[in-house]
Amino acid sequence: MKAEDFHAPAAGRLVATMDGALAFVPAPLPPTIAYDAELVLALSRADGALSELSGLGRQLPDPHLLIAPYLRQEAVLSSRIEGAVTTLSELLIDQAGGATTERGRDDLREVRNYVTAMEHGLARLAELPLSLRLVREVHEQLMRGVRDGTSAPGELRRLQNWIGPPGSTLATATYVPPPVPDMTEALGLWERFLHERDTMPVLVQCALMHEHFEAIHPFLDGNGRVGRLLITLFLVERERLSQPLLYLSAFIDAHRNDYYDALLRVRTEGDWRGWLLFFLAGVAETSERAARQAATLMDLRERYHELLRRAPRAVALVDELFRSPYVTTAGVAQALGVSTPTAKRAMDKLLDAQILEDMGERAWRRVFVASEIMRAIETPLEDM
């Protein structure tokens, strides 16, 4: 980092690391924000779209049918941003007991950990406020058993880290977060801000919370994924989301350079407005897309239920397919609590109705897929 690139003392200050490089210490939140017409309009659109999605979550006959595929799609995309290359199909086939290639095993573990971390965080919100303690628990779940154990799961960093392209050093890094003593103080102030209520719009507080966490970068690894998990956890805790159906990684992945540029401009230029406009656009577009997906999936469910209404086991299997569109006979028997022959009969009805397709054997298990459901979950991101 270069001192001449930082023009906004109100955003934070530069300090020297033990190695003599420069590091950035963000100023305590909140900053002064001027709500001009464009920002107010962006906030209104995002708030309206989020409210519609939250309302939809309350109306769904079984919102858990959507939570599972949405969360797994988020896990794939958030991990992809950090370099773990796994498709949603690979994750779901692995979950169903199909074959996993050696090439993708480590990446799949990271993606599975993301799902576990989010589920852990959501469950803990019932008994623990969003806090540093919960953040550390989520990080421990996320990083357990990955990166050769060098990520210190659940532990705040004790060493200086930095952000930059492969091969960069502390001296050539794009961004250097606070040294450990300054990091500890900044995290305490961040947590205090996290607990503030009724002082600003919730979406604005969420955007500030996320950017500040990324600026502090309190872990050796996994900061980006934890920061994105925190967005959903924050909105659920504040009851702005009735169900965890909003995930921003699809938007961030589609606009990755803009995302990192907006974060960096907060620190170099104090451009909070630019960051808020980016974040609010992401909330609006992602909420609208999630609502469209939910409508498509629920229409499919209603059509399948009507088609199979005389076969209760087959109807029950349909709902399992919305949780995971890839299944095996053994998995269906376990999910429905029936014998293998009964599971096969239910699957045959879905095969006859062309709801299920036989993918053939994978790792000595025959895998089946509900292709229409899978296509609806994997809605193209061109509109992002």
C-alpha positions as CSV (number, residue, x, y, z in Angstrom):
1,M,0.0,0.0,0.0
2,K,1.1,3.6,-0.7
3,A,0.3,6.4,1.7
4,E,-0.5,8.7,-1.2
5,D,-3.5,6.4,-2.2
6,F,-5.3,7.2,1.0
7,H,-7.1,10.5,0.9
8,A,-9.8,10.2,3.6
9,P,-8.6,10.5,7.3
10,A,-12.3,10.2,8.4
11,A,-12.3,6.6,7.0
12,G,-9.3,5.5,9.0
13,R,-5.6,5.9,9.5
14,L,-2.4,4.3,8.3
15,V,0.0,2.7,10.8
16,A,3.3,0.9,10.4
17,T,3.5,-2.9,10.8
18,M,6.4,-4.6,12.6
19,D,7.9,-5.2,9.2
20,G,7.8,-1.5,8.3
21,A,4.9,-1.8,5.8
22,L,1.8,0.3,6.0
23,A,-1.5,-1.0,7.4
24,F,-4.9,0.5,7.5
25,V,-6.9,0.9,10.7
26,P,-10.6,1.8,10.0
27,A,-12.2,4.5,12.0
28,P,-15.1,3.5,14.3
29,L,-18.5,3.2,12.9
30,P,-20.8,4.8,11.9
31,P,-19.5,7.4,9.4
32,T,-21.4,10.5,8.4
33,I,-23.7,9.6,5.5
34,A,-25.4,12.1,3.3
35,Y,-28.7,10.6,2.1
36,D,-29.1,12.2,-1.4
37,A,-32.0,11.4,-3.7
38,E,-30.2,8.5,-5.5
39,L,-29.2,6.8,-2.2
40,V,-32.7,7.2,-0.8
41,L,-34.2,5.7,-3.9
42,A,-31.8,2.7,-3.8
43,L,-32.6,2.2,-0.1
44,S,-36.3,2.3,-0.8
45,R,-36.0,-0.3,-3.7
46,A,-33.8,-2.6,-1.6
47,D,-36.1,-2.4,1.4
48,G,-39.2,-3.0,-0.6
49,A,-37.7,-6.1,-2.4
50,L,-36.4,-7.5,0.9
51,S,-39.8,-7.0,2.5
52,E,-41.5,-8.8,-0.3
53,L,-39.1,-11.7,0.0
54,S,-39.5,-11.8,3.7
55,G,-43.3,-11.8,3.3
56,L,-43.1,-14.6,0.8
57,G,-41.1,-16.6,3.3
58,R,-44.0,-16.3,5.8
59,Q,-46.5,-17.5,3.2
60,L,-44.7,-20.6,1.9
61,P,-46.3,-23.9,2.9
62,D,-42.9,-25.2,3.8
63,P,-40.1,-22.6,3.5
64,H,-37.5,-25.3,4.4
65,L,-38.1,-26.7,0.9
66,L,-36.4,-23.6,-0.4
67,I,-33.9,-22.9,2.4
68,A,-31.9,-26.0,1.6
69,P,-31.2,-25.4,-2.1
70,Y,-30.8,-21.7,-1.7
71,L,-28.2,-22.2,1.1
72,R,-26.3,-24.8,-1.0
73,Q,-26.2,-22.5,-4.0
74,E,-24.8,-19.8,-1.8
75,A,-22.2,-22.2,-0.4
76,V,-21.0,-23.0,-3.9
77,L,-20.9,-19.4,-5.1
78,S,-19.3,-17.9,-1.9
79,S,-16.6,-20.6,-1.9
80,R,-16.0,-20.0,-5.7
81,I,-15.2,-16.4,-4.9
82,E,-12.4,-17.7,-2.7
83,G,-11.1,-20.2,-5.3
84,A,-12.9,-23.4,-4.3
85,V,-14.3,-24.7,-7.6
86,T,-17.3,-26.9,-7.1
87,T,-20.7,-26.9,-8.9
88,L,-24.0,-27.1,-7.3
89,S,-24.6,-30.4,-9.1
90,E,-21.4,-31.9,-7.7
91,L,-22.3,-30.8,-4.2
92,L,-25.8,-32.3,-4.4
93,I,-24.6,-35.6,-6.0
94,D,-22.0,-35.9,-3.3
95,Q,-24.7,-35.2,-0.7
96,A,-26.8,-38.0,-2.2
97,G,-24.0,-40.5,-2.0
98,G,-22.7,-40.3,-5.6
99,A,-19.1,-40.3,-6.7
100,T,-16.7,-37.5,-5.7
101,T,-13.6,-37.0,-7.8
102,E,-10.2,-36.7,-6.0
103,R,-9.7,-33.4,-7.7
104,G,-12.8,-31.9,-6.1
105,R,-12.7,-33.5,-2.7
106,D,-11.0,-30.7,-0.9
107,D,-13.2,-28.1,-2.6
108,L,-16.3,-30.0,-1.7
109,R,-15.2,-30.2,1.9
110,E,-15.0,-26.4,2.0
111,V,-18.4,-26.0,0.4
112,R,-19.9,-28.5,2.8
113,N,-18.3,-26.6,5.7
114,Y,-20.0,-23.4,4.5
115,V,-23.4,-25.1,4.7
116,T,-22.6,-26.4,8.2
117,A,-21.3,-22.9,9.3
118,M,-24.5,-21.2,8.1
119,E,-26.8,-23.8,9.7
120,H,-24.8,-23.5,13.0
121,G,-25.1,-19.7,12.9
122,L,-28.8,-19.7,12.3
123,A,-29.4,-22.3,15.0
124,R,-27.3,-20.3,17.5
125,L,-29.2,-17.1,16.9
126,A,-32.0,-18.6,18.9
127,E,-29.9,-18.5,22.1
128,L,-27.0,-16.2,21.4
129,P,-26.9,-12.6,19.9
130,L,-24.8,-11.9,16.8
131,S,-21.5,-11.3,18.4
132,L,-17.8,-12.0,18.2
133,R,-18.4,-15.2,20.1
134,L,-20.8,-16.4,17.4
135,V,-18.5,-15.2,14.6
136,R,-15.7,-17.3,16.0
137,E,-18.0,-20.3,16.3
138,V,-19.1,-19.9,12.6
139,H,-15.4,-19.5,11.5
140,E,-14.5,-22.7,13.4
141,Q,-17.3,-24.6,11.5
142,L,-16.2,-23.1,8.2
143,M,-12.5,-23.8,8.4
144,R,-12.5,-27.2,10.2
145,G,-10.3,-29.7,8.4
146,V,-9.4,-27.5,5.4
147,R,-6.3,-25.7,4.2
148,D,-4.0,-28.2,5.9
149,G,-5.0,-26.8,9.3
150,T,-3.2,-23.5,8.7
151,S,-6.4,-21.4,9.0
152,A,-6.7,-21.6,12.8
153,P,-10.4,-22.4,12.9
154,G,-12.3,-20.2,15.4
155,E,-9.2,-18.2,16.4
156,L,-8.6,-14.6,15.8
157,R,-5.3,-14.0,14.0
158,R,-2.1,-13.4,15.9
159,L,-0.1,-12.5,12.8
160,Q,-0.3,-9.8,10.2
161,N,-2.1,-10.8,7.1
162,W,-2.7,-9.0,3.8
163,I,-4.7,-9.0,0.6
164,G,-3.3,-9.1,-2.9
165,P,-2.8,-11.2,-6.0
166,P,-0.9,-14.5,-5.9
167,G,2.7,-14.0,-5.0
168,S,2.2,-10.6,-3.4
169,T,4.0,-9.8,-0.2
170,L,3.3,-7.5,2.7
171,A,5.2,-4.8,0.9
172,T,3.4,-5.2,-2.4
173,A,-0.1,-6.0,-1.1
174,T,-3.2,-4.3,-2.4
175,Y,-4.6,-4.0,1.2
176,V,-3.1,-4.6,4.6
177,P,-5.6,-4.8,7.5
178,P,-4.8,-3.5,11.0
179,P,-1.9,-5.0,13.0
180,V,-3.0,-7.3,15.8
181,P,-3.2,-4.8,18.7
182,D,-5.2,-2.3,16.5
183,M,-7.3,-5.2,15.2
184,T,-8.3,-6.2,18.7
185,E,-9.5,-2.7,19.5
186,A,-11.3,-2.3,16.2
187,L,-13.1,-5.6,16.7
188,G,-14.4,-4.5,20.0
189,L,-15.8,-1.3,18.5
190,W,-17.2,-3.3,15.6
191,E,-19.1,-5.5,18.0
192,R,-20.5,-2.5,19.9
193,F,-21.8,-1.2,16.5
194,L,-23.2,-4.6,15.7
195,H,-25.4,-4.3,18.8
196,E,-26.8,-0.8,18.1
197,R,-30.5,-0.7,17.2
198,D,-32.8,2.0,15.9
199,T,-30.1,4.4,15.0
200,M,-30.1,4.0,11.2
201,P,-31.8,1.9,8.5
202,V,-31.1,-1.8,9.1
203,L,-29.8,-2.3,5.5
204,V,-27.4,0.6,5.9
205,Q,-26.2,-0.8,9.2
206,C,-25.8,-4.3,7.5
207,A,-23.7,-2.8,4.7
208,L,-21.5,-0.9,7.1
209,M,-21.1,-4.0,9.3
210,H,-20.0,-6.1,6.4
211,E,-17.5,-3.6,5.0
212,H,-15.9,-3.0,8.4
213,F,-15.5,-6.7,9.1
214,E,-13.7,-7.1,5.8
215,A,-11.5,-4.1,6.6
216,I,-10.5,-5.5,9.9
217,H,-9.9,-9.0,8.4
218,P,-9.7,-10.7,11.8
219,F,-8.9,-14.3,10.7
220,L,-5.9,-15.8,8.9
221,D,-8.3,-17.2,6.3
222,G,-12.1,-17.3,5.6
223,N,-12.8,-13.6,6.2
224,G,-14.7,-13.2,2.9
225,R,-17.0,-16.2,3.5
226,V,-17.6,-15.3,7.1
227,G,-18.4,-11.7,6.1
228,R,-20.9,-12.9,3.5
229,L,-22.5,-15.3,6.0
230,L,-22.9,-12.4,8.4
231,I,-25.1,-10.5,6.0
232,T,-27.8,-13.2,6.1
233,L,-27.4,-13.8,9.9
234,F,-27.7,-10.1,10.6
235,L,-30.9,-9.7,8.6
236,V,-32.4,-12.8,10.2
237,E,-31.5,-11.6,13.7
238,R,-33.0,-8.1,13.0
239,E,-36.2,-9.9,11.6
240,R,-35.8,-8.3,8.2
241,L,-35.8,-11.8,6.8
242,S,-38.5,-14.2,8.0
243,Q,-36.5,-17.1,6.5
244,P,-32.8,-17.3,5.4
245,L,-33.6,-16.9,1.7
246,L,-31.3,-14.0,0.8
247,Y,-27.7,-14.6,-0.2
248,L,-25.6,-12.0,-2.0
249,S,-22.7,-14.2,-3.3
250,A,-24.4,-14.6,-6.7
251,F,-24.5,-10.8,-7.1
252,I,-21.0,-10.4,-5.7
253,D,-19.6,-13.1,-8.0
254,A,-21.2,-11.6,-11.0
255,H,-19.8,-8.1,-10.1
256,R,-16.6,-9.2,-8.4
257,N,-14.3,-6.4,-9.5
258,D,-16.9,-3.8,-8.7
259,Y,-17.3,-5.3,-5.2
260,Y,-13.6,-5.2,-4.3
261,D,-13.3,-1.7,-5.9
262,A,-16.2,-0.4,-3.8
263,L,-14.7,-1.8,-0.6
264,L,-11.3,-0.4,-1.3
265,R,-12.7,3.1,-2.2
266,V,-14.2,3.3,1.3
267,R,-10.7,3.1,2.7
268,T,-8.9,5.2,0.2
269,E,-11.5,7.8,-0.6
270,G,-14.1,7.5,2.2
271,D,-16.6,6.6,-0.5
272,W,-19.3,5.2,1.7
273,R,-22.0,6.3,-0.7
274,G,-20.5,4.2,-3.6
275,W,-20.4,1.2,-1.3
276,L,-23.9,1.6,-0.1
277,L,-25.3,2.0,-3.6
278,F,-23.5,-1.2,-4.6
279,F,-24.7,-3.1,-1.6
280,L,-28.3,-1.9,-1.9
281,A,-28.4,-2.8,-5.6
282,G,-27.2,-6.3,-4.6
283,V,-30.0,-6.7,-2.0
284,A,-32.7,-5.4,-4.4
285,E,-31.7,-7.6,-7.4
286,T,-31.0,-10.7,-5.2
287,S,-34.3,-10.4,-3.4
288,E,-36.2,-10.0,-6.6
289,R,-34.5,-13.0,-8.2
290,A,-35.0,-15.1,-5.1
291,A,-38.7,-14.3,-5.1
292,R,-39.0,-15.2,-8.8
293,Q,-37.2,-18.5,-8.1
294,A,-39.5,-19.2,-5.1
295,A,-42.6,-18.7,-7.3
296,T,-41.2,-21.0,-10.0
297,L,-40.3,-23.7,-7.5
298,M,-43.7,-23.5,-5.7
299,D,-45.5,-23.7,-9.0
300,L,-43.6,-26.9,-9.8
301,R,-44.4,-28.3,-6.4
302,E,-48.1,-27.6,-6.8
303,R,-48.1,-29.2,-10.3
304,Y,-46.3,-32.3,-9.1
305,H,-48.6,-32.7,-6.1
306,E,-51.6,-32.5,-8.3
307,L,-50.2,-35.0,-10.8
308,L,-49.4,-37.5,-8.0
309,R,-52.2,-36.7,-5.5
310,R,-53.3,-40.4,-5.4
311,A,-49.9,-41.6,-4.4
312,P,-49.0,-40.2,-0.9
313,R,-45.5,-41.7,-0.9
314,A,-44.7,-40.2,-4.3
315,V,-45.9,-36.8,-3.1
316,A,-43.7,-37.0,0.0
317,L,-40.8,-37.9,-2.3
318,V,-41.5,-34.8,-4.4
319,D,-40.9,-32.6,-1.3
320,E,-37.6,-34.3,-0.7
321,L,-36.6,-33.5,-4.2
322,F,-36.9,-29.8,-3.5
323,R,-34.5,-30.2,-0.6
324,S,-32.1,-32.1,-2.8
325,P,-32.9,-32.8,-6.5
326,Y,-30.4,-35.7,-6.6
327,V,-31.4,-38.9,-4.9
328,T,-30.5,-42.6,-4.6
329,T,-32.9,-45.5,-3.7
330,A,-31.2,-45.9,-0.3
331,G,-31.5,-42.2,0.4
332,V,-35.2,-42.1,-0.5
333,A,-35.9,-45.1,1.8
334,Q,-34.1,-43.3,4.6
335,A,-35.8,-39.9,4.0
336,L,-39.3,-41.4,3.8
337,G,-38.7,-44.0,6.5
338,V,-39.8,-46.9,4.3
339,S,-38.4,-50.1,3.0
340,T,-36.3,-50.2,-0.2
341,P,-39.1,-51.9,-2.3
342,T,-41.5,-49.1,-1.2
343,A,-39.0,-46.4,-2.0
344,K,-38.5,-48.0,-5.5
345,R,-42.2,-47.9,-6.1
346,A,-42.5,-44.2,-5.2
347,M,-39.5,-43.5,-7.4
348,D,-41.0,-45.5,-10.3
349,K,-44.1,-43.2,-10.2
350,L,-41.9,-40.1,-10.5
351,L,-39.9,-41.8,-13.3
352,D,-43.1,-42.5,-15.2
353,A,-44.2,-38.9,-14.7
354,Q,-40.8,-37.8,-16.1
355,I,-40.2,-35.9,-12.8
356,L,-37.1,-38.1,-12.1
357,E,-34.4,-39.1,-14.6
358,D,-31.9,-42.0,-14.2
359,M,-28.3,-40.7,-14.3
360,G,-26.9,-44.2,-14.1
361,E,-24.4,-45.6,-11.6
362,R,-21.9,-43.4,-9.7
363,A,-19.6,-45.0,-7.2
364,W,-21.8,-48.2,-7.3
365,R,-24.9,-46.3,-6.6
366,R,-27.6,-45.4,-9.1
367,V,-28.3,-41.7,-8.9
368,F,-31.5,-40.0,-10.1
369,V,-32.2,-36.3,-10.7
370,A,-35.2,-34.0,-10.8
371,S,-33.9,-32.0,-13.8
372,E,-36.8,-29.5,-13.9
373,I,-36.3,-28.6,-10.2
374,M,-32.5,-28.4,-10.7
375,R,-32.9,-26.0,-13.6
376,A,-35.2,-23.8,-11.5
377,I,-32.6,-23.7,-8.7
378,E,-29.8,-22.9,-11.1
379,T,-31.6,-20.0,-12.7
380,P,-29.0,-18.2,-15.0
381,L,-27.4,-15.2,-13.5
382,E,-27.5,-13.0,-16.6
383,D,-29.9,-10.7,-14.8
384,M,-27.4,-10.1,-12.0
